[in-house]
Amino acid sequence: MPDMLVKLYELSELDPVLKAQAKKGVTIRRAITHEKALILEFVESEFSRGWRCECEVSFNTMPPRCFIAEKEGKVVGFAVYDSVWKGYFGPTGVGKDHRQGGIGTALLLATLHEMRREGYGYGIIGLTGSPEYYEKTVKATAIEGSKPGMFKGMIWDTGKK
C-alpha cells in the first residue's frame, strides 16, 4: 500500500465519464455546504469515523474540496482532496449497493481534474489498497519508500466498516 503519484496533466477526458454516469441517473458534482451533515453521515456509516473526519476537513474551504455521487436525491459516493495534506487525493468511496458501475472512477477523475484546474501538476493517492486500479485508471505510479510515508505514527481508526 504505497502512496502513488498521478500526473494530472495526463488525465483522460472527464466529460464522457460524467455523461455515462448521467445516463445511469448518477450525478457527479462538488458538494455544497448545506449537504455536509448528510455526506458525513454517509461516510461514517459506509466507511469509518476516521474517513468522516477527513471528509469534514474538506468543508473547511470555500468551495468545499469534496465531490459526491448522487442518485435519486441520495449520496452514493464521495471523494475529497487536500483533507490530510496538500496535494493528496482521498479518501474516496462508493456505497456498497452502488459499486462496480463506474461511480468511483467518475469521482476520481472529477476530483483529479479539479486539482489540475486549481494548479496542481501532480496528485498523490495516499496508501492505496488498490494500486492496480489506479495504475490502469489514471496511470498512477508507486512512490518508492512511501509506506507508511506521511502516515507514519498515525493513530488508526479501526472502526472501518
N, C-alpha and C positions, 0 to 999 in steps of 0.2 A: 504494500500500500504506500508507494512513494507519492510525493507531490508530482504533478505533471504540468508541463508548460505548453501553452497554446499560443500560436502566432495569430493574433487577432486580425492581422492584415491579410490572412489567407483563408478566412472563413467562407463557407459555401453560402449561397444566397438564402435569405430568410423568407422572402415572400412566398415561394412555393410551399414551404413547410407550414406557414401560417394559414394559407388557403386550404391546404389539405386538412388541417385541424378544423377549420371553419365548416367544411363540408360535413364533418362529423358532429357538428354542434358545439365544438370546443373553441373558446376564445382565449387567446394568449395575450396578456396585456400587463402593463405596470399596475401594481396595486395602488389604491388611494387610501388616505389616512382613515376614513371612517370604516374601512373594512378590516382594520388592524386586529380587533378582538376576534373576529371570525376566523381570520387567517391563522392567528396564533393558536386558537383552539384546535384548528385542523392539524397544524404542525405537531402540537403536543400529543393529540390523540392518535395520529397515524405514525409518528416517529419517536420523538423524545423531548423531554424537558430542556435538554441542552440545545437541541435544534430550535426549540421555541425561543430560547434566549438569543440565539444568533439571529433569528428572523426578526425579533423585536428590535434589535440594533439597527436593522435595515430601515426602520421607520424613523430614525433619528435625523434623517436628511430630507430635504425637500427638493425634488420629489423622492419618495421612498426608493430604496435600492432593492426592491422586491418585485418580482414578476409572478403572476398567478395564471393558472389554467382554470377556467370557469366553465361549467356546463350546467345548464338549466338552473342558473342562479346559485350554484354551489361551488365552493372551492374544491378542485380535484387534484391540484398540484401547485407547487411553488418552487421558486429559485431565487436566491439572493446573492449579492456580491458586496465586497468591502465591509462585511459584517464582523469579520475576525481580524483581518489585516488588509491593508490596501492592496488591490490587485488580485485578490482571491475570489474565485467563484465558489459558491456553495455556503451552506448546504442546499440541497435540492431534493425534491421527492415528489412522487405521484402516489395518490391514494391507492390502496391495494385493489380496489374494484375497477381501476382505470388504467392499469399498467398494460404494456405490450401494444399500445395503439399510437405510439409516436409522440405522446404528450411530453415526455421527458426530453426528447430531442428538441422539440419546439421551444420548450422553456430554456434549455441550454443555449440554443442558438440566439434566441431573443435577448437573453442576458449578456452573452458574449458580444453580440452586435452593439448593444448599448454601451458596454465597456469601451469598445473601439470608438464609438461615436464621442465618448467623453474624453478620448485622447490616450487611452492605454494602447500600447503596441503589443503587449503580451498579457495573458491572463494565467493565473496559477489555479489549478484544481488541487485542493489540499487532501492528502491522504485518501485518495480514491480507492474504493473497493472494487472498481470495475475498469482497470486500465485498458483492457482490450476494447471496450465500448468507446472510451474517449479517444483512443488511437484511431479507431475506424471513423468515428463521427466528426471529430474536429482536428485530426492529425496531431493529437497531443503526444508529447514525448516525456518519458520519465526523467525526473531531475535526480541525478546520481547523489546518493548520500542524504536524501531529504526525508528519510524516515527515522525518527519522528519529526525532524526538522523544527519548524516553528511551534510544533505541538509538544515539544519536549517539556516534561514537568507538569503538564496539564492534569487537572483533576477531572477524570472522565465521568460523565453521566451514564451510568449503567442501566438506566431505565428505558433503554431503546425497545421499541415495540416490535 
